[in-house]
Amino acid sequence: MLSTAFNILSSGANLFKAAIPIGIKTIKYFVDSTFREPVSPVPGSSLYCDLWVAVEHSGIYVGDGRISNIVVDGLAESTVSYSSAANFTSKSMLGRKIYVSCNKYGAVGNSGVAHGADKHVGERAFYGLIIKNCHQFSTKCVNYADQAPRKNSLLQKVYSLSSFESWEPTLATLKSTSRERLGATKWRLWDWDKSIKDNPTPEPNWQAQEESYQHLPLNEKSIKYIRAELNELEDYQRELADESIPQNIRTKLTSLNNTLHKISIKYDEIKGFLSHCPGADFSYSDIINSQDDFTVLAHLLQNNKRISELAHKMGRNYISEEKKQVTKIPEASKNEVHGTHRSNDLMRMLPSELVNLEDETLEVLFYARLLEHNLLTYELQGVTYIDAEEQQINQKKTGPVVACLDTSGSMSGTPLLNAKALLLAIATILKKEQRSLHVLLFGSNGELKEFSMDDATNSSSLLRFLQKGFGGGTDFETPLTRALEIVKNNEDYIKADILMVSDGDCALSKDFIKSLIFEKKRLDLSIYSVLCNGQRVEDDFSNEIIVL
């Protein structure tokens, strides 16, 4: 029952906290119930209903108000049964609407499809959300339309098992098959309970819809969802092309299409930058409202080795000064064939198990064994050795970073972009390691802005904060004094790093330097100075000076 979009939704647990108002489905319900005439199915029509945001159920209409469909009636078991329209939609959370395969004249079906779906009633089989689902059953029945049902070869079945995305026959597969075999170019509502006129679908908030998409964090999962929505919308617009739909509705559909298209293009433009900030939650809205060129940021992160090296140095682990003796300890690995055992490892499955896929009856047995982790597979074992010291280092607790960013006039342009790219990359690493980042933007004496990033904040908040600045003169004592206060007043900031990002164009008094060196030793912290502009400047307080 699950569509490809649902796989995307469910795989990212917190992906859609910015709750899209049901996506394209709500829009389709409004347009279909308001401006398109409902239809009644004919024997052999393909049907589907929306259960939730991206979850659908499908079946075949066989006549006399009956729908042949898979009904789950046990743990991983199902029966092909007749259902009424009411029962077919009983689990729907979206208004219990049923779509029917149509062309421009009305509902389309085929007697061979109805007869084939009728013959399967009463069959019991293994059932899964990924394998043997309702869409697979419906597609199989639609293929009866030409009296020569297609049968996948053994090679095709093995290939499908090796690709997770192809395991689940989706609603899109059913629609494309219905188009090919039934001539279904459209999908329209069946007013089976005579409720469409009495309970019209309210018009959606088009602006809120677009804004919801614009505020989704951009990553591989969300862009798949965005593009799936865009594909569905484009298919729907093509479906409506020859129908009498008000121009203002077409304009709103086009506007939404343009928004989704812009998000898709923007993702391609900045994915180089996002690849260096895995886990960051920058949305399309964050990107277009930023003053920075993310293409340049991506180039800086990709081509400036200094930025990359320093970002990982800030993510280092703290190591005890006491040296440990290097010893070798065993670590489990799998690189040698040891024998055979029972598992669900398809990549190491014995060829003899594939025989069951040749027979439709035994195919059910294969899927059952797969679900039960009972396939005969090669067992791999082996032993490798790692350094005990290295293992202990990886277990050490790490400390936070206080970053001081110079936003004076001399840092404008490329130097400031370098600095922002560095901080965004460091923020991603620290968040992954559950380490805090405190950012201080500074300018002249007394000019200071603060931002604290921890588990409760996100990268997009940091991006917005980095748009602020001063643009005047430079004073190092203000940010360094505040950085020391942060470390002193927070127990979690023991063994912290202070990162000073500037052009180095500032002098410190001897008394301040003396006090700074004392506090460094007392607090056991390190200071890294990063020069984004100008020449290397020696100082007496930095552990290391890096020129970007």
N, C-alpha and C positions, 0 to 999 in steps of 0.2 A: 504494500500500500504506500510505501514511502517513495517520494519522488527524489530526483537528484538534489533539488534545492533543500529538501529536508535533511539529507546527508550532510550538506554544508552547514545547515543551522545547528544540527545536533552535535557536530564535531567540534564546534567552538562554543564551550559552555557559556561564556560571558560575552559572546560576540555581539548579541543584539539587545544589550541592556537599553539602548536608545529606541526601544520598541517601535518598529515600523507598524503602522496601522493596517495589518494584514496584507500589505503589499498590493500587487496588481489585482488580486482576487476581488477586493472590495470595489475597485473601479469597474471591473468587468460586471459584477453583480448590478451595480447602479445602471450602467449603460444598457446591459442586456434586458433588465426588467423594465426599464423606462422607455427605451427607443426601439426595441426589437420585439417582433411578435413571437410569442411562445409557440412550441410545436409539440406534437405527440409522436412518440417513437413508432416505428414499424418493425415487424419481426426481422431480427438480424441486425438491429441498430446497436451501435456501441454506446454505452452509457458510462458516465462517471459522476461522482459527487465529491465535493471538497469536504474533508473531515476537519482540517485545521489549516494553519498557515501554509504549509507545503505538503500536506498529507492528503492523498486522494484514495478513493475506492472505486473500482470499475467492475462492469459486468456486461452481459448481453441480454437485450430484450427479446423474449421468445414468443410474446403475444399474450392476450388475455390478462394484461396487467402483471405478468410474471417476469422476473429478472433472474437469469441463471448466473450465479456468482459464487465465489468461494466464501464460505462461512466458517470462521474459526470456532471450533467447539471442543477443543482440548488443548493440552500443552503441546505446542508444535504440531498440532493435527488440525485438519480441516475437512469439510465435506462440501462438494458442489451441490448447492441447493437452490430451490426457487425462493425468491424473496419478493414481497410487495415493495412498492416505492417507499412506503413508510418504514419498513424494516431495513431496506437498502440504505436509507439515510439516518437510521436510528442513532448512529454514533457521531453524526455531524455536529460540529459546534458553530457552523457558519450559516445557519438558516435552512439547512436540509434541501438545498437546490440540486437538481439533476440536470446535467448537460447531455444532449443527444447529438449523434453524428448527423450532419446535414450537408446539403448543397444549397445553392441559391433558391431552389424551389421548395425546400422543406426537408423533412427527415429522410435519411437513406438507410437501407439495410440490405439483407440478402437472405434468401430462404435457406441456403446452404449453411450460413453462419448460425441461423436460428436452430436448424436441425442438429448441427454439430454441438452447439451449446446445450441443447435438450438431451442429447445422448450422454453427456458427461454427468448429468444430475444423478446424485447418489454415490458418486465416487468419493472415496476417502483417500487422503494423501498426506504426506509430510507437508508442513506449511512453514514458511519463514518470511520474515520481512525482507530478506535479501534474495532468497532462493524460493522458487515455487510460490510467488505471490499472485495477487489478484490480477495485476496487469499482464503477467505472463499468461495466465489462463485466458483472459479476454483477447490478447493478441493471437494466441493459438486458435481460438474460435474464429476470429476475423479471417485468418488464413484459410479457413474452409471455403471461403467465397469462390475460389477458383477450382475447387474440387481436387486440388493437388497441394496439400499442406506441405510447407517447407520443413525440412528436417535438418538441423545442424549436424555437420560432420563431427566425428570424434575429435579431430584437430581443433575445430572451432570451439567445442565445449571445453577442451583443455585450456585453450587460449583465454576463454572467458573466465575460467577459474583463477588464472594467474593475474588477472586485473580486477582489483576490488571494485572500481567504478563501473565495470561492465557486469558485475554480478547481478545487479537489480534491474530487471526490465522495467522501464519507467513509463509514466503516462505519455511522455513524448514518443516512445516507441509505439504505443497503442495508437496514438493519433496519426503518426506517419503511415502505419500499416492500414488504418482505416481510410486514409486518403488514397492509398494505392489500390486497395481492394474494393472499397465501397464508393469511392469518389467523394469522400467527406471533406469538403473544403471549408466547412464552417461547423461551429458547435453552438447550439442555442438551447435555451432553457425549456424544460418540460414543466408546465404548470399542473403537476399531478394532483396537487391538493387545492387547486383554485385559490391560491393565496397571494399571487403576485400583484394583482390589482388592489386587493384589500390591504396588503402589507408591503408597499413599495420600499425598495432599498433606498435609504437616504443618500444624498449626494455626499461623497467624501470631502474631506478638507484637503483640497489639492495642494495648497501651500505647505501644510504640515507633512503631507506625504513626501514632497520633494525635500523638505528640510531633514526629514528622518534619514533619507538616503545620504544626504550630504554630511550628516554627523556620524555615520558609521565609521569605526576605525578601519583604515585601509590596510589590508593584508591579503594573503593568498586566499583565505577562506571567504572573507567578505566580498572580494572582487569576483569570485565565482558566483556568489549569490547575486550580486549586482548585475552581472552579465547574463545570468539565467533570467532575471526579471526583465532585462532589456530585450532578450530574445523573445520572451513571451509577449511583451508589449508590442514588439515589431510584428510578430505573427498576428496578433490581435488587430493591429491597425490595417494590415493587409486584408484580413478577413472582413473588415468593415468598409473597405475601399469602395465597393459598389452599392452600399446601403445608404439610406436616408438618415444620416446622423447629423444633428445640428452642428453648425460650423464652430460654435463656441466650445463644444465638447471635443471636436477634433483638434482645436487649438490647444486645449489643456492636455490632451494626450500627446501632442507634439512637444509641448513644453516639458512634460515629464520625460519623454524620450530623449530630448536634448540634454536634460540634467544627467540622466543615467549614462548617456554617451560621453559627456564631459568628464564624469567621474572615471569611466573606463580609460579614456585617453590620458587623464592626469596620472592615474596609477602607473601606466606604462612609462610616463615621463619621469616619475620619481622612484620607481621600484629599485633603481640602483642605490638611491639614498636609503630606502627602507631596508634593503638587504644588510646594511651596516648597522641598523638599529632594530634587530629582531625583537619582537615583543612590544615595540612602541605602538602607541594608539593614536597616531596622527590621522585625522579625518580629512576629507576633501575640503570641508569648511575651514579647518585649521590651515591647510596649505594655501588656499586662495586668499585668505585673510592675512597671511604672513607677508612681510616686506622682503623676505629673502627668496633668492632664486634657488630652488631645490635641485635643479639640474647642476648648478655650480657646486652646491653642497655635496652632491653625490660624487662629482668629479674630484673634489678635495679629499673626501674620505677614501676614494678608491686609489688615488694616485699619490697621496702624501703619506709615505711610510712613517714619517715622524708622528703624525696624528694617530695612526693605527697602533704604533708601538706604545705611545704614551697612554692611549686609552686602555690598553691591556695592562700596562704597568700600574695604573690606578686601580685595576681589578686584581692586584696581586694578593697573595696570601701572606700573613705574617708568620715568620719562622722564628722559633726559639733560637737564641744565640748559641745555646749549647748544641754542638754537633752530635748527631747520632750516627752510630756505626751503620754503614751500608750493608744490608744483608738481603739475600734473595728469598722471597716468599712466593709460594705457588698461587696462581690465579686461574680460575676455571676458564676454558675456552673450548670452541668447537671447530676443530679443523681436521679430524680424522674419522673415517667410517669405523664404527665400533661394532655394529650389528644392526638389528632391526627392532623396532618397538612400535607401540600404538600411539598415534598423535593426530593432530589436524594440520600438520605441516605439509602444505600442498607442494612446496618447492622440493621436498625430499621424499615424495610419495613414490612407492614402488609401481612400476608399469602395470603389474597385474591388477591393481585397483581400478585402472582405467577401463577394464573390460566391462564393468557394470554400467558405464556410461553409454555403451552401445545398445542396451536394451532399456525400453521405457519403464518396464516393471522394476528391473534391477537398479535403474537410475535413482529411484526413491531410496533404495538401500544405501547407495553411495552417499547421498546427502545426509541420511541418518547417521552413518558412520562419521562423516565429517563433523556434524554437530556434536556428536558424542566423543570427539577426539579419539576415534577408534580406527583410523586408517592405518594400514601397514606402511611404515616409513623407515627410512634409514636413520640410525642413531649415530650422532656425531659426538665425539669426545676428544679431549686433549688437555694439556697442561702447559701454561707459559709461566714465566717468572717476572716479577717486577721488584723494584727496589723498595725495601721497607721504609726508607727515609722519604721516598717520593709519596708513598701512601700516607704517611703521617703528615706531610706537608699539605696534602689535599684535604685533610680533616681539620686544619687549623682555622680558627675564627678570624674573620677579616674586619677591618675598620672602615669608618666613613671617610668622606672627602668634603672639605670646605673649599669651594672654588671662588676665587676673586677675579672678576672679569672687568677689565679696563674698557670703559665706553667713552673715553675722551675723544676729542676731534681727530687726533692723530691715528686713531684706530679705525676710522671709517673706511668703508670699501672692503677690499679683499682681506685685510688683516682681521677685521671683525667677523667676516664670514668663516675664515679659518678657525677662529676662536669658538664660534657657535657650533661648527661641525664637530669640533673636539668635544665640547661639553655635551652635545646630544649623544655622541657615541659613548662617552663615559657614563652618562646617565643610564643608558640601556644596559651596560655591563653591571653597574652597581645595583640596579633594580633586580636583575637576574640573580645576583648574589645576595639579595636582601640586605644591601648596605645603603645607608643614608647619603644623600647629597644635599649640601646647603650651598646655595649660590648667592654671591654678593656682587651686584653691579655697582661700580664706583666711578667717580669722576674727580672733581676738585675736592678740596678740604671740606669734609662734612657731608658730601653727596654720597648717599648710599641707599640701595634698594635690596631687599632680601627675599629669598624664595627657598623653602625647604621641601625637598622631595623625598617621600618615604613610600611605604606600601599603600598609603591612602591617597596619594596623588599620582598623576600620570604624566607621560611625556608631552602630551599636547598642552598641559598647563605650563610646563617649562618652556615650550616653544613660544607661547604667548608672552611669558615673562621676559624672554630674551629680546622681544621687540622694543622693550623699554631701554632707556639710556640717558646720557647727559650731554655728551658732545662738546664739553668745555675743556678744562685743564685736567691735570693728573696729580693725585695725591695717594701714595701707597700706605701711609701710616693709618689712615681711617679704616680701610678694609682689613689690614693685617691686625690692627687692634681688636676689631670686632671678631675676626676669625679666632683669635686666641680666647676671647671671652666665650665664644660658642663651645670651644673644646673644654675650657675650664668648667663651665656650668652644666655640662652634660656628661654623665658617666659613660654613656654609650660611645662617646667620642675619644676614648682612650685609644692610643695608637692610630690617630687620624693622620690623613695627608692634607696639607694645604697646597692648593694649586693656584699659582699666581699667573694669570694670563694677561699679558700687556705688550707694549712695544719697548718696555724697559726705560722709557724716557722720564725718569724720576729719580731723585736722590733722597736718601734717608739720613737722618742725623746719626752721629756716632752713638749717642745715648740710647736712641731707639733700637739701633742694631744690637747693641750690647744687651739690652733688655730682651729683645727677640730671641737671641741665641740662648740666653738663660732659660727662657720659657720653653724653647724647643727641647732642650735636654730634660727639663723637669717634667714636661708632658709627654715625652717620648714620641714626638711627631716629626714628620718629614715635610720639607717645603720644596716643591718643584716650581721653577720659574719657566714659563713658556713665552718666548718672544715671537710675536706674530708679525713684527715689522722691525726694520732697522738691523743693526749689527749686534753681535754677541756682547753682552754687558756682564762683566764680572761683578759679583757681590760677595759679601761675607756671611750671608745667612741661608742661601739656597743649598740644598743637598745636590741638586742637579739643575743645569740651565739648558733648555732645549730650544733651538731655533727652528721654527716651522718653515 
